[in-house]
């Protein structure tokens, strides 16, 4: 299974607390659109995602600037690169019981 097989699953909507279904669909539409071209995904796409979440242009720009600064810090990037394996490890432990 590839990430492209998973994208349609992101359209699933549940509103157990009576949330506005139209707003939920709008929110859920951000991810398939964002990840459709994962090879071209960059920090600017993240900034656009935050704007769509409604955090405001100024905060989204600050988040982009911070993310860009993190990419220049080798210590931070070393931790980021280790996150994937750590998440897999944690997930596998969870599913093993």
C-alpha positions as semicolon CSV with decimal commas, in nm:
position;residue;x (nm);y (nm);z (nm)
1;X;0,000;0,000;0,000
2;X;0,127;0,346;-0,085
3;X;0,035;0,688;0,044
4;X;-0,168;0,743;-0,275
5;X;-0,395;0,454;-0,170
6;X;-0,449;0,623;0,165
7;X;-0,544;0,968;0,035
8;X;-0,908;0,875;-0,037
9;X;-0,942;0,766;0,327
10;X;-0,889;1,127;0,427
11;X;-1,234;1,208;0,288
12;X;-1,399;1,013;0,571
13;X;-1,608;1,243;0,790
14;X;-1,751;1,174;1,133
15;X;-1,935;1,431;1,342
16;X;-2,007;1,260;1,675
17;X;-2,065;1,591;1,854
18;X;-2,283;1,751;1,589
19;X;-2,000;1,940;1,422
20;X;-2,086;2,131;1,106
21;X;-2,040;1,868;0,834
22;X;-1,961;2,128;0,566
23;X;-1,681;2,272;0,783
24;X;-1,547;1,921;0,848
25;X;-1,544;1,846;0,474
26;X;-1,363;2,174;0,411
27;X;-1,107;2,087;0,679
28;X;-1,061;1,731;0,552
29;X;-1,015;1,852;0,192
30;X;-0,692;2,029;0,289
31;X;-0,492;1,707;0,328
32;X;-0,556;1,519;0,002
33;X;-0,499;1,843;-0,185
34;X;-0,178;1,910;0,008
35;X;-0,036;1,557;-0,022
36;X;-0,142;1,490;-0,384
37;X;0,208;1,585;-0,501
38;X;0,415;1,478;-0,202
39;X;0,738;1,508;-0,402
40;X;0,675;1,880;-0,442
41;X;0,566;1,939;-0,082
42;X;0,765;2,211;0,093
43;X;0,753;2,453;0,384
44;X;0,547;2,704;0,182
45;X;0,277;2,436;0,147
46;X;0,275;2,411;0,525
47;X;0,225;2,785;0,550
48;X;-0,073;2,763;0,314
49;X;-0,217;2,476;0,519
50;X;-0,203;2,684;0,837
51;X;-0,373;2,974;0,659
52;X;-0,651;2,739;0,553
53;X;-0,681;2,633;0,917
54;X;-0,749;2,999;0,990
55;X;-0,446;3,089;1,203
56;X;-0,394;3,412;1,010
57;X;-0,129;3,529;0,768
58;X;0,108;3,670;1,030
59;X;0,117;3,355;1,244
60;X;0,142;3,130;0,937
61;X;0,438;3,335;0,810
62;X;0,607;3,312;1,151
63;X;0,557;2,933;1,148
64;X;0,716;2,918;0,801
65;X;1,011;3,129;0,918
66;X;1,059;2,904;1,222
67;X;1,041;2,588;1,011
68;X;1,297;2,733;0,770
69;X;1,528;2,815;1,062
70;X;1,490;2,458;1,194
71;X;1,601;2,317;0,859
72;X;1,930;2,505;0,904
73;X;1,992;2,359;1,252
74;X;2,161;2,018;1,220
75;X;2,079;1,922;1,580
76;X;1,708;1,980;1,521
77;X;1,716;1,801;1,187
78;X;1,888;1,497;1,342
79;X;1,597;1,470;1,588
80;X;1,343;1,517;1,309
81;X;1,502;1,239;1,102
82;X;1,476;1,006;1,404
83;X;1,106;1,077;1,455
84;X;0,987;0,840;1,182
85;X;1,159;0,537;1,332
86;X;1,044;0,637;1,681
87;X;0,683;0,664;1,562
88;X;0,702;0,326;1,390
89;X;0,848;0,174;1,703
90;X;0,578;0,324;1,922
91;X;0,302;0,224;1,679
92;X;0,431;-0,131;1,651
93;X;0,446;-0,164;2,030
94;X;0,089;-0,037;2,052
95;X;-0,039;-0,292;1,801
96;X;0,152;-0,580;1,962
97;X;-0,049;-0,526;2,277
